[in-house]
C-alpha cells in the first residue's frame, strides 16, 4: 500500500521554500540571454566600421549610431549578418526572423520591443 501525502509534487516544491510567496509562472519574466551578457569571445560581431559587438545591448547602441551605409553592408537583399548572429550565436530565432527586411532603425525598434516583451523591462 502506498501512503499518499497532501498536495503532491506542487505542494512539495512549495514546502521547500518557506516564507516565499508563490509567483505564478505567467508573472515571472525570464532573463534574456545575451542582452547584457557577452557572447563567447570567438563569436563577437565585427562591424564594418571597426566596432566589436558582444551582446544585444551593444547592438542596439550601435544601430542607433551607425551609418546607413555600414548597416546596409551587413543587411541587404543578399544577406543579413545581424539576423544570422542573433539566430546562430544567441539562439533567438524569432527575433532574428523579425529583423529581416527592416532598415536600421526598424531593426533597433524590433530588438527593443523583443527585449521588453521577454523581460518586462525597457531596453533603453
C-alpha positions as CSV (number, residue, x, y, z in Angstrom):
1,X,0.0,0.0,0.0
2,X,1.3,3.4,-1.0
3,X,0.9,6.2,1.6
4,X,-0.1,9.4,-0.1
5,X,0.5,12.8,1.5
6,X,-1.4,16.0,0.9
7,X,-0.8,18.0,-2.3
8,X,1.5,16.1,-4.5
9,X,4.6,17.4,-6.3
10,X,3.5,21.1,-6.3
11,X,3.0,21.1,-2.5
12,X,6.4,19.6,-2.1
13,X,8.0,22.3,-4.2
14,X,6.3,25.0,-2.2
15,X,7.3,23.4,1.0
16,X,11.0,23.6,0.1
17,X,10.8,27.4,0.0
18,X,9.0,28.5,3.2
19,X,8.3,32.2,3.6
20,X,8.4,33.0,-0.1
21,X,5.1,33.7,-1.8
22,X,4.4,31.6,-4.8
23,X,4.7,33.6,-8.1
24,X,2.6,32.3,-11.0
25,X,4.8,31.3,-14.0
26,X,3.0,33.9,-16.2
27,X,4.0,36.7,-13.9
28,X,7.7,35.8,-13.9
29,X,9.8,37.2,-16.7
30,X,12.9,35.4,-17.9
31,X,16.3,36.9,-18.0
32,X,17.2,37.4,-21.7
33,X,20.4,35.6,-22.6
34,X,22.9,37.9,-24.3
35,X,21.0,41.1,-23.6
36,X,23.9,42.4,-21.4
37,X,25.7,39.1,-21.1
38,X,28.5,38.8,-23.7
39,X,28.7,36.0,-26.2
40,X,31.9,33.9,-26.1
41,X,34.9,35.8,-27.5
42,X,35.1,33.7,-30.6
43,X,31.6,34.8,-31.6
44,X,31.7,38.6,-31.2
45,X,30.4,40.6,-34.2
46,X,32.8,42.7,-36.1
47,X,31.1,45.7,-37.6
48,X,32.5,47.2,-40.9
49,X,33.3,50.5,-39.1
50,X,35.6,48.7,-36.7
51,X,33.3,48.3,-33.7
52,X,33.1,45.0,-32.0
53,X,29.7,43.9,-30.5
54,X,29.4,41.4,-27.7
55,X,25.7,41.4,-26.9
56,X,22.3,42.7,-27.9
57,X,22.6,45.9,-25.8
58,X,25.7,46.8,-27.7
59,X,24.0,46.1,-31.0
60,X,21.1,48.4,-30.1
61,X,23.5,51.2,-29.2
62,X,25.5,50.5,-32.4
63,X,22.3,50.6,-34.6
64,X,21.5,53.9,-33.1
65,X,24.8,55.4,-34.2
66,X,26.0,53.5,-37.3
67,X,25.5,55.0,-40.7
68,X,23.0,53.5,-43.2
69,X,26.0,52.6,-45.4
70,X,27.5,50.4,-42.7
71,X,24.1,48.9,-41.8
72,X,23.5,48.1,-45.5
73,X,26.8,46.4,-45.8
74,X,25.7,43.9,-43.2
75,X,22.0,43.8,-44.0
76,X,20.8,43.8,-47.6
77,X,19.0,41.6,-50.2
78,X,21.8,39.0,-50.2
79,X,22.4,38.7,-46.5
80,X,21.6,39.8,-43.0
81,X,24.7,39.4,-40.8
82,X,22.8,40.8,-37.7
83,X,20.0,38.3,-38.1
84,X,22.4,35.4,-38.6
85,X,24.4,36.4,-35.5
86,X,21.2,36.6,-33.4
87,X,19.9,33.3,-34.7
88,X,23.1,31.2,-34.9
89,X,25.0,32.5,-31.8
90,X,22.4,33.9,-29.5
91,X,19.7,31.3,-30.4
92,X,16.9,34.0,-30.5
93,X,15.3,32.6,-33.7
94,X,12.1,34.6,-33.6
95,X,14.0,37.9,-33.1
96,X,16.4,37.0,-35.9
97,X,13.4,36.4,-38.2
98,X,11.6,39.6,-37.1
99,X,14.5,41.9,-38.1
100,X,14.8,40.5,-41.6
101,X,13.9,43.2,-44.2
102,X,14.0,46.0,-41.6
103,X,16.0,49.2,-42.0
104,X,18.5,50.2,-39.3
105,X,16.0,51.9,-37.0
106,X,13.3,49.3,-37.7
107,X,15.8,46.6,-36.6
108,X,16.7,48.6,-33.5
109,X,13.0,49.1,-32.6
110,X,12.3,45.4,-33.1
111,X,15.1,44.4,-30.8
112,X,14.0,46.9,-28.1
113,X,10.4,45.6,-28.3
114,X,11.6,42.0,-28.1
115,X,13.6,42.7,-25.0
116,X,10.7,44.5,-23.3
117,X,8.3,41.6,-24.2
118,X,10.7,39.0,-22.9
119,X,12.0,40.7,-19.8
120,X,9.3,43.2,-18.9
121,X,12.0,45.9,-18.7
122,X,12.8,48.7,-21.0
123,X,15.8,48.1,-23.3
124,X,16.9,51.7,-23.3
